[in-house]
Amino acid sequence: MAATHNFPKPDAEISWLPLLTDEKLRWEGRPAPRCYTFRQWRHALFGLFLTVICAVWLWLGVQQAAEHGWPWLAWVPLPFLGYALWLAFGQLLASRLEWARVAYAVTDRRIIIQHGLFKPCLTVLPLERITWFRLQPLGTELGTLRIHGEAGDPVLMMHCIEYPRRPAELLETAIKIKEQGPRNKVEGTTVQIPA
């Protein structure tokens, strides 16, 4: 089953996830590989178009350099060609390599996102700081969550989640509990999501 990794067992050990004392995992997931890799396909398409233009420019520059004896004409398009190749192919390869290090979790206290191409990096947002979120559907049972916190908090993106309704329900619950007031806060600053 494709969805079994999104609904972990409550007692399951998670090697990458640093849980706090008495913190409980409510949801854990990873992005869908093809969706995550090709999420910026428009940039790649533009990069392919730009690569063709820069390759023609380079060819013309080499011809002009040979004809007029100005070698700099052949060197000018090279940085543009490098950038175009990065857009067309490099960012897709980087996304695919990063996918192995991307993971998402929602606990009863916070949202944790692990990402990073060469070195894993954790981004954490306490649930009591969430102000709103948006679920962008990418297909049936596939979507991206954009989570906004209070002023100064980073905007968190959970790209290409399979079955995104479960984490969205948990975030809605956290926002509702936060809006009900301080009587629902535990330990002064923590919003507890019921099981």
C-alpha positions as CSV (number, residue, x, y, z in Angstrom):
1,M,0.0,0.0,0.0
2,A,1.3,3.4,-0.9
3,A,-0.1,5.2,2.1
4,T,1.2,3.0,4.9
5,H,4.2,5.3,5.6
6,N,1.9,8.3,6.2
7,F,0.1,6.7,9.1
8,P,2.8,5.5,11.5
9,K,2.2,3.3,14.5
10,P,2.2,5.5,17.6
11,D,5.0,3.5,19.2
12,A,7.2,3.4,16.1
13,E,10.8,4.5,16.4
14,I,11.7,7.3,14.0
15,S,15.5,7.7,13.6
16,W,15.5,11.2,12.1
17,L,13.0,12.8,14.3
18,P,14.1,14.4,17.6
19,L,11.0,14.3,19.8
20,L,10.8,16.3,23.0
21,T,9.9,14.7,26.3
22,D,6.3,13.5,26.3
23,E,5.8,14.6,22.7
24,K,3.7,12.3,20.5
25,L,4.0,11.8,16.8
26,R,0.6,12.4,15.0
27,W,1.7,12.2,11.4
28,E,4.8,11.4,9.4
29,G,5.3,11.5,5.7
30,R,7.6,12.0,2.7
31,P,7.0,13.6,-0.6
32,A,6.1,11.5,-3.7
33,P,9.4,11.1,-5.6
34,R,8.3,12.1,-9.1
35,C,6.1,14.9,-7.9
36,Y,9.0,16.3,-5.8
37,T,11.6,16.1,-8.5
38,F,9.4,17.7,-11.2
39,R,7.6,20.3,-9.0
40,Q,9.5,23.0,-10.9
41,W,8.9,21.7,-14.4
42,R,8.1,25.1,-15.7
43,H,11.6,26.3,-14.8
44,A,13.1,23.3,-16.5
45,L,11.1,23.9,-19.6
46,F,12.2,27.6,-19.7
47,G,15.8,26.4,-19.0
48,L,15.6,24.1,-22.0
49,F,14.3,27.0,-24.2
50,L,17.1,29.2,-22.8
51,T,19.7,26.5,-23.5
52,V,18.8,26.4,-27.1
53,I,19.1,30.2,-27.4
54,C,22.4,30.3,-25.5
55,A,23.8,27.4,-27.6
56,V,23.0,29.3,-30.8
57,W,24.5,32.5,-29.3
58,L,27.7,30.5,-28.4
59,W,27.9,29.0,-31.9
60,L,27.6,32.5,-33.4
61,G,30.1,33.9,-30.9
62,V,32.7,31.2,-31.9
63,Q,32.1,32.0,-35.6
64,Q,32.5,35.7,-35.0
65,A,35.6,35.1,-32.8
66,A,37.2,33.1,-35.6
67,E,36.3,35.6,-38.3
68,H,37.3,38.8,-36.4
69,G,39.9,37.5,-34.1
70,W,38.1,38.6,-30.9
71,P,38.1,35.5,-28.6
72,W,36.0,37.2,-25.9
73,L,33.0,36.8,-28.2
74,A,33.1,33.1,-27.7
75,W,33.4,33.4,-23.9
76,V,30.5,35.9,-23.2
77,P,27.6,33.3,-23.7
78,L,29.2,30.7,-21.5
79,P,27.8,31.9,-18.1
80,F,24.4,32.2,-19.6
81,L,24.6,28.7,-21.1
82,G,25.7,27.4,-17.7
83,Y,22.7,29.0,-16.0
84,A,20.4,27.7,-18.7
85,L,21.7,24.2,-18.3
86,W,21.2,24.4,-14.5
87,L,17.6,25.4,-15.0
88,A,17.0,22.7,-17.6
89,F,18.7,19.8,-16.0
90,G,20.6,20.7,-12.8
91,Q,17.7,21.7,-10.6
92,L,15.9,18.5,-11.5
93,L,18.9,16.4,-10.6
94,A,19.4,18.4,-7.3
95,S,15.7,17.9,-6.4
96,R,16.0,14.1,-7.0
97,L,19.1,13.9,-4.9
98,E,17.5,16.0,-2.1
99,W,14.4,13.8,-2.1
100,A,16.2,11.1,0.0
101,R,16.7,13.6,2.8
102,V,13.2,15.2,2.9
103,A,10.8,14.1,5.6
104,Y,7.8,15.8,7.3
105,A,6.3,15.2,10.7
106,V,3.4,16.7,12.8
107,T,3.5,16.1,16.5
108,D,1.2,17.2,19.2
109,R,3.4,20.3,19.8
110,R,5.1,21.2,16.5
111,I,5.7,20.7,12.8
112,I,9.1,19.3,11.8
113,I,10.5,19.4,8.3
114,Q,13.8,17.8,7.4
115,H,15.4,18.9,4.1
116,G,18.8,19.6,2.5
117,L,20.8,18.5,-0.4
118,F,24.2,17.8,1.2
119,K,23.5,18.1,4.9
120,P,20.1,17.5,6.5
121,C,18.6,20.6,8.1
122,L,15.6,20.6,10.4
123,T,13.0,23.4,10.4
124,V,10.6,23.5,13.3
125,L,7.5,25.5,13.9
126,P,5.5,25.2,17.2
127,L,1.8,24.6,16.6
128,E,0.7,27.5,18.7
129,R,2.4,29.9,16.2
130,I,0.5,28.6,13.1
131,T,-1.8,31.3,11.8
132,W,-3.0,29.7,8.6
133,F,-2.2,27.2,5.9
134,R,-3.1,26.4,2.3
135,L,-3.5,23.0,0.7
136,Q,-2.8,23.1,-3.0
137,P,-4.0,19.9,-4.6
138,L,-1.7,18.4,-7.2
139,G,-3.9,15.5,-8.1
140,T,-6.1,13.0,-6.4
141,E,-4.7,12.3,-3.0
142,L,-1.6,14.4,-3.7
143,G,-0.9,18.0,-2.5
144,T,1.4,20.6,-1.2
145,L,0.8,22.3,2.2
146,R,2.0,25.9,2.7
147,I,2.1,26.7,6.4
148,H,2.3,30.3,7.7
149,G,3.3,31.2,11.2
150,E,3.2,34.4,13.1
151,A,5.4,37.4,12.1
152,G,9.1,36.4,11.9
153,D,8.4,32.7,11.4
154,P,9.5,30.9,8.3
155,V,6.9,29.8,5.8
156,L,7.0,26.0,5.7
157,M,6.3,24.0,2.6
158,M,5.4,20.3,2.7
159,H,5.8,19.6,-1.0
160,C,4.0,16.7,-2.8
161,I,2.4,14.9,0.2
162,E,0.5,11.8,-0.5
163,Y,-2.9,11.8,1.3
164,P,-2.5,15.4,2.5
165,R,-5.9,15.6,4.3
166,R,-4.6,14.0,7.5
167,P,-1.9,16.6,8.2
168,A,-4.3,19.3,7.1
169,E,-6.9,18.1,9.6
170,L,-4.2,18.2,12.4
171,L,-3.3,21.8,11.4
172,E,-6.9,22.8,11.4
173,T,-7.4,21.3,14.9
174,A,-4.3,23.2,16.2
175,I,-5.6,26.5,14.7
176,K,-9.0,26.0,16.3
177,I,-7.5,25.1,19.7
178,K,-5.3,28.2,19.4
179,E,-8.3,30.5,18.6
180,Q,-10.3,29.2,21.5
181,G,-8.0,31.0,23.9
182,P,-5.3,30.4,26.5
183,R,-7.4,28.0,28.6
184,N,-6.5,25.2,26.2
185,K,-2.7,25.8,26.4
186,V,-0.7,23.3,28.3
187,E,2.5,24.3,30.0
188,G,1.8,27.9,29.0
189,T,3.1,27.8,25.4
190,T,2.1,24.4,24.0
191,V,-1.0,23.5,22.0
192,Q,-1.8,19.8,22.5
193,I,-3.6,18.1,19.6
194,P,-5.9,15.4,20.9
195,A,-5.2,11.9,19.6
